[in-house]
Amino acid sequence: MGDYSKALEFYEKAHQIYEKALPPNHPHLATSYSNIGQVYNNMSDYSKALELYEKDLEITKKALPSNHPDLATSYNNIGLVYNNMGDYSKALEFYEKAHQIYEKALPPNHPHLAT
């Protein structure tokens, strides 16, 4: 557990393949940015995590409908980074965006709406 360098190695190899094989706004490319961002977030490299999560969000906004749960996840991930950085008002801003999408996209008893 916690072998971040190994995780980055494999996520970045996968990302290189996605960049060659997929169009620039493909949802899998967004997910790839998110996966790498998660590793940096876990490593407490918040500026790098934020950079990658913002790339994820940029693609997700273009590739998916405005009420898609994956878009909410992108906003939530950015909120997590701001929370980890101690910028709670900015975190709340992104958490609220995520929650609004989840409310529209998910059934009322879905677990994502409880958090």
C-alpha positions as CSV (number, residue, x, y, z in Angstrom):
1,M,0.0,0.0,0.0
2,G,1.1,3.5,-0.7
3,D,3.5,2.8,-3.5
4,Y,2.7,6.1,-5.3
5,S,5.6,6.1,-7.6
6,K,4.5,2.7,-9.0
7,A,0.9,3.9,-9.3
8,L,2.1,7.0,-11.2
9,E,4.2,4.9,-13.5
10,F,1.3,2.8,-14.6
11,Y,-1.3,5.6,-14.7
12,E,1.1,7.7,-16.8
13,K,1.7,4.7,-19.2
14,A,-2.0,4.3,-19.6
15,H,-2.5,8.0,-20.1
16,Q,0.1,8.0,-22.9
17,I,-1.8,5.2,-24.6
18,Y,-5.1,7.1,-24.2
19,E,-3.6,10.3,-25.7
20,K,-2.5,8.4,-28.8
21,A,-5.6,6.3,-29.2
22,L,-8.5,8.6,-28.2
23,P,-9.7,12.0,-29.4
24,P,-8.7,14.9,-27.1
25,N,-12.1,15.2,-25.4
26,H,-12.8,11.6,-24.7
27,P,-14.2,10.7,-21.2
28,H,-11.5,8.0,-20.7
29,L,-8.8,10.7,-21.1
30,A,-10.6,12.7,-18.4
31,T,-10.7,9.7,-16.1
32,S,-7.0,9.2,-16.7
33,Y,-6.2,12.8,-15.6
34,S,-8.4,12.2,-12.5
35,N,-6.6,8.9,-11.6
36,I,-3.2,10.6,-11.8
37,G,-4.6,13.6,-9.8
38,Q,-5.8,11.3,-7.1
39,V,-2.3,9.9,-6.7
40,Y,-0.9,13.4,-6.4
41,N,-3.6,14.3,-3.9
42,N,-2.7,11.3,-1.8
43,M,0.9,12.4,-1.9
44,S,-0.1,15.8,-0.7
45,D,1.1,17.5,-3.9
46,Y,-2.0,19.6,-4.1
47,S,-1.0,22.0,-6.8
48,K,-0.3,19.1,-9.1
49,A,-3.5,17.3,-8.1
50,L,-5.5,20.5,-8.8
51,E,-3.8,20.9,-12.2
52,L,-4.8,17.4,-13.2
53,Y,-8.3,17.5,-11.7
54,E,-8.9,20.8,-13.7
55,K,-7.9,19.0,-16.9
56,D,-10.3,16.3,-16.0
57,L,-13.1,18.8,-15.4
58,E,-12.3,20.7,-18.7
59,I,-12.7,17.5,-20.8
60,T,-15.7,16.2,-18.8
61,K,-17.6,19.5,-19.3
62,K,-17.1,19.1,-23.1
63,A,-17.6,15.3,-23.3
64,L,-20.6,14.7,-21.1
65,P,-24.0,16.3,-20.4
66,S,-24.2,19.0,-17.7
67,N,-26.1,16.7,-15.4
68,H,-23.8,13.7,-15.7
69,P,-22.7,12.2,-12.4
70,D,-19.1,12.0,-13.6
71,L,-19.1,15.8,-13.9
72,A,-20.2,16.0,-10.3
73,T,-17.3,13.7,-9.4
74,S,-14.9,16.1,-11.1
75,Y,-16.2,19.0,-9.1
76,N,-16.1,16.9,-5.9
77,N,-12.4,15.9,-6.5
78,I,-11.4,19.6,-6.9
79,G,-13.3,20.3,-3.7
80,L,-11.3,17.6,-1.9
81,V,-8.1,19.2,-2.9
82,Y,-9.2,22.6,-1.7
83,N,-10.3,21.0,1.5
84,N,-6.9,19.4,1.9
85,M,-5.3,22.7,1.3
86,G,-7.4,24.3,4.0
87,D,-9.3,26.6,1.6
88,Y,-12.7,25.6,3.0
89,S,-14.8,28.2,1.2
90,K,-13.4,27.2,-2.2
91,A,-13.9,23.5,-1.3
92,L,-17.5,24.3,-0.4
93,E,-18.1,26.0,-3.7
94,F,-17.0,22.9,-5.6
95,Y,-18.8,20.5,-3.2
96,E,-22.1,22.5,-3.8
97,K,-21.7,22.3,-7.6
98,A,-21.2,18.5,-7.3
99,H,-24.2,18.2,-5.0
100,Q,-26.5,20.1,-7.4
101,I,-25.6,17.8,-10.2
102,Y,-26.0,14.7,-8.0
103,E,-29.5,15.9,-7.0
104,K,-30.5,16.1,-10.6
105,A,-28.8,12.9,-11.8
106,L,-29.3,10.4,-9.0
107,P,-32.3,8.9,-7.2
108,P,-33.1,10.6,-3.9
109,N,-31.9,7.7,-1.8
110,H,-28.5,7.4,-3.5
111,P,-25.5,7.4,-1.1
112,H,-23.7,10.3,-2.9
113,L,-26.5,12.5,-1.7
114,A,-25.9,11.7,1.9
115,T,-22.4,13.1,1.9
